[in-house]
Amino acid sequence: MKKLLYMLLLFITFNFIYSQVAYEVTVEPVADGTNLTLSMYIQSTGATPFKLGWASFRLNCNKDALNLGSAPVEVAEGIFDNGNDPVNYADQFTSRSSAVGWVGVEIDANVTFDGITVPTTKTLLGTISIPITNANAMALLTGWHASKVVLDVDLNDLTANGTWTVPTDIPLPVELKSFTAQPQGRVINFEFKTAQEINSSYALVEVKEQGTNEWKQVTKIQMKGNTSTEQTYTYTDRSLGTGKYDGRLKLVDLDGTFKYSSVVSFEAGVPSQFALAQNYPNPFNPTTTIEYDLPKDTRVKIEIYSLTGELVKTLINQELKAGYQTTYWNGTDNNGKTVTSGVYLYRIATPDFSMTKKMMFLK
């Protein structure tokens, strides 16, 4: 009878002690359109401390959204890693299943060991980086749930003592709401809007002529960094001539990761009439820009004259296609010598149109 009472008391004491053991596992994800990075943390939340033994922390996810066929890259390991504590822990590694759809952090203890007490503050278990199948699969990164097996150093099963904080969705570094490119005469007005930004750095506006594969950077736009409110960014470009183009954004985060937006197509059309614009900058040194419009294919001559009527420089003398055209003058004459400071005339002449304007060169 005494033995029975002793065993009952021992059972009650054991269950009371382990009913005071509790822990929480937190998962913090970041997706950049190319990779999904999962950081797993653990902390003791109960009245009784415990030492972690063998454990498997697995996060079930949508296998169609991630490239789980190749092993995830283990970016960082926590305090239960063999490198941090080779006496107590034999190994810590990442795992995955492409068939079922899960990734995890596994911890193997040594056969005889004292173990490490789980801290009461959030402590890194491990960080995993997994390739995302494609940009369109980002919408599939939802519906997470978790499973785990946790033993302490005495092989007591503490699985039921833990809770998980798992995201219901993946916060994107930049949630792009829209991106447009609108031609207006010779300029192209680029605009994009973001619904939210997390650690954003800048955006590159890139364009290429349709039918080619060469993307060129048009401009770099600094972004807000961190904001939960809608932001609008604009840029007006004057460098593109007449033609059909594709445009895209390269969105770059503070850590250097990036993703591309969807491609938008636009066409810079043909002007309706001849025109010669005022040069800019003006006054200038060393170079100025001269823009002119051609409504049809024609022969064009653009020349620089002194105020006394002497020819200084011939900039253009050739057949050109219809469109919005641009040329430059660097303040040199036809012999390559820099001209003196002063006012000069620049003149455009075609079989159907001619115009002259003034500019000032300063040394």
N, C-alpha and C positions, 0 to 999 in steps of 0.2 A: 504493500500500500504506500509506504513512504517513497519507494522507488518510483511508483507511478506518479505520485504528487510531485516528486523532484523533476521528472521528465516533463510533466505538464507545465511546471513553473519555468523550466528551461525553454520550452516551446513558446510560452507566452512572452518571456523576456526577449527571446530572439526576434519574434515577430514585432514586438514593440520597438526594438532598436531599429530594425530595418524598415519599419513603417515611417521612421523619422528620416530615412534616406530619400533624397529627391534631387533631381537634376534637370536642367533644361538644355536642349540642343537648338542652336539658332543657325539658320542658313541665310547668308547674304549673297544674292546673285547680282552680277552685272553682265549685260550683253552688249556687244558693240557691232552686231551685224555679221561678224566673222567668227567670233568665239564667245562661248558662255563660260564665265568664271564663277565658280561656287566656292565661297569661304564658309567652312563649318566651325562653329564654336560650341564649347560646353562650359557649364558652370554648375556648382553645387548650390541647390536652393533649399535644402532641408536642414533640420536641426542637427543631424548626425553626419559628420564627415565620412567619406569613404574613399578607398583607393581603387583606381581603375585597373582592371585586369584585361582579359580578352574582350574585344568589342568590335562590333560591325555597325557602322552608321551608313545606311543606304537611303538614297533619295530617288524615288520613282519619278520618271518624267516621260514626256512624249518622245518615243524613240524615232518617230518620223521627222522630228525637228533637228535631231543631233546626229553627228557622225560618230556613233558608238562602236563602229567596226574596228577602229584603231584605238589603241590604249590612250586614255586621257593623259595629258601632261601634268605631272605633279609639280606645281609651282613652289609651294611652301609646305612645311610640316610643322606640327605643334610640339609641345613639351613631352609628349609621349612617344616621340620618335627615337629610334635606336641611336641616332647620332647625338641626341641630347642626353640620353640616359641608356647606354649600352648594357648596364648591369640589370636593370629591371625590364627593359623592353627589347625583344628580339628584332622587331621590324614594324614599320608602319608603311602602308602602301595604298594606292588608289585601286579601285576595282570598277568593273562595268559589265553590263549585259546588253548586247545589241538585240538579242531575241526578245527579252522581256521589257527592257527599257529602264535601266537604273544605273546610277553611279554611286560610289561610296568611298569612305575612308575606313580601312581595316587596321586594327591594332592587335599585334601578337605579343603576349607577355612571355618572358623566360619561364622555364619550368619551376624554378625556385627563386622567388624574388619578394621584395617588400612592397614594391609599387610606389606610385606617386599619388598623393591625395589630390582629388579634384578641387581646384581653387573655387572660391566663392565669387570670383569675378570672371567675366567672360574670357575664355582662354581658347586659343586657336587649336582645333583638331587637325585641320589640313585644308589646303586650297587646291582645287582642281580646275583645269582649263580644258574645254571640250569644243571641237570645231562644230559650228552650226552648218546644217546642210546647205542652205542658201538663204538669201535675204528675205525671200517670201515666207520662209519657215519661221520667222520671228513670231508670227501670230500664233504658232502652235505651242509656244513655250508657256503653257498654262496648265492648270489642273495637277499641281504637284501634290504628292503625299509621301509619307516617310515610313520606313520600317527600321528596326534596330534589334540587336542582341547585345546586352551589356552584362558583363560579369565583373564582380570585384575580385580582389586578390585571393579570396577563399573560395572562389567559384560559386558564390551566391548569385543567383539570377536577379538582376536589378532592372531588367527590361521594362517592367510595368511601372517602375518608380519614376520614369522620365517622361518629359513632355517635349514636343517639337514646336518650334516657331518656323513655319515654312511659308514662303511667299505664295500668294494666289496668282501672281503675275510677275513678270520680269521688268524692272524699271530700266528703260533704255537711257543711255547717256544723253542722246538727243532724240526727241520725238518730233520728227519733221511733219509739219501739217500741210505745207504746200510749197511748190517751187515753180516759178513761171519765168518766161523770157518773152517780152513784148517789144517787137520792132516799132519804132516811131521815127519816121524819116531815116536819117543816117545813124541814129542811136538805137541801142538795144537796152531796154530797161529790165534788169534782173531783179526778182523779188522772191524771198522765201520767208516762211513763217514757221516757228517752232512752238509746240504746245507746252513743252517743258525742256529743261536742260539740266544735266548732272555732269559736273566736271568738264564742260565743253571748253574748247580752246579757240578754234577758228575754223572758218570754212573757206575752201578754195573753189572759185567758180571756174570751171573748165569747159572749153568748147572744141569742137572739131568740125571740119567740113564734111558733109554727108558724102559717103563713098570713100572716105579715108579712115585710117585707124590712128591717126596722130592727134592726141588730146593736148591742148595748149592751155596753160593757166592764164586767165584773164585778170583776176584780182584775188586778193586775200582779205577776208572780212573777219575782224575780231568778234567773238561771241561773248555772251554774258557770263558764262561759267556755271552758275547754279541759279536756277529760277524755276518756279512752278507756274508762272504766268506766261501768257502768249507774247512772243517777241517777233518783230518784223524787221527784216534786213533788206536793204535795197542797194543797187549799184547800177550806174548808167555807163555803158561802154560805147566809145566812139571809134574803136580800132577795127571793127569788122567791116569788110567791104560787102558788096552785093553778093548774095549766094544763099545756099541752103545749109543750115547748121544743126548740130545736136549739142545740147548743153547738159551739164550735170554738176552736182555739188560733191565735194570731198569733205566730209565732216570729221574733224580731228579733235580727239579728247586731250586732256592735260597729260595723260600718260603716253600719248603718241599713237594709241589705237585709233582706227578710222573706219568709216564706212562710206559708200557712195549712195547718192540718191538715185531715184529713177531718172531716166533720160527724157528730156523735153526737146522737141524739134521746133525750129522756127526758120523764117526766111526773111532776109534783109532784101527788100525789093529794089526797084529801079526808080530814080527820081522822075518827077513829071516835067521838070524844066531845067535848063542850064543855070548854074549859080557858081559864084566865087565867094567864099566866106572870108571874113577878116582873120588874119593870121593870129596865132596865139602860141606862146605869150607874146605880148607886144607892149613896150619894148622888150628885146630879147638879147640873150647871150648865153650859150653859143649857138643854140639851134631853135628854130621856130617851125610851127606846123601850118601848112596851107591845105585847106579842104576845098574841094570843088565837086560839082554834080554834073553828070553827063546823062541825059535822058535817052541817048542812043549811041551806038558805036560811031566813033568819029576820030579824026586826027586832031591832036591837041598839042599846043605849044604853050609852055609857061616859062616866062623869062623875068629876070631881075634887071632893072635899069636904075642908073643914077638920076638925080633930079635934073641933070643937064641933058638927059636923053641918051647917055652912053650905055651900051649893053654890058652888064656886069657878069651875069650868069644865065645859062640856059639850063633849066631844071628838067623840063619835059619837052620832047619833040618826037612824037610817035603816035601810032594808031592805038586807041584804047577802047575797051569794052564799056558799054553803058553801065552806070552804077555810081555809087558814092566813092569818090577817089580821094587820096591823100598823098601829099608830097612834103618834103622838108628842105629847108635851106639852113646851112651851117655857117653862113657869113663869109664864105669864100667866093672868089671870082673864078672865071673859067680856067685860070692858071693855077688854082689851088691856094692863092694868097688871100689871107684874111683882109677884108675890106676895112676902111676907116669908119669910125662912128658917124652916124648920121641917118637921115631919112632916105629910104629907097622906095622905088615903085615895083610892084609885081603885077604881071599882066598875063591873062589867059586869052588865047585866041584859037577859035575853031572856025570852020567854014560858015557856021551859023551863029556864032556868039563870040563876043569879046568884052572884057572888063578889066579895069585897072584899079588897084588900091595901094595905099601907102603903108609902110611899116618903118620901125626905127630899130637900128642896130646899135648896141652900146658895148664898148670894150671894157 
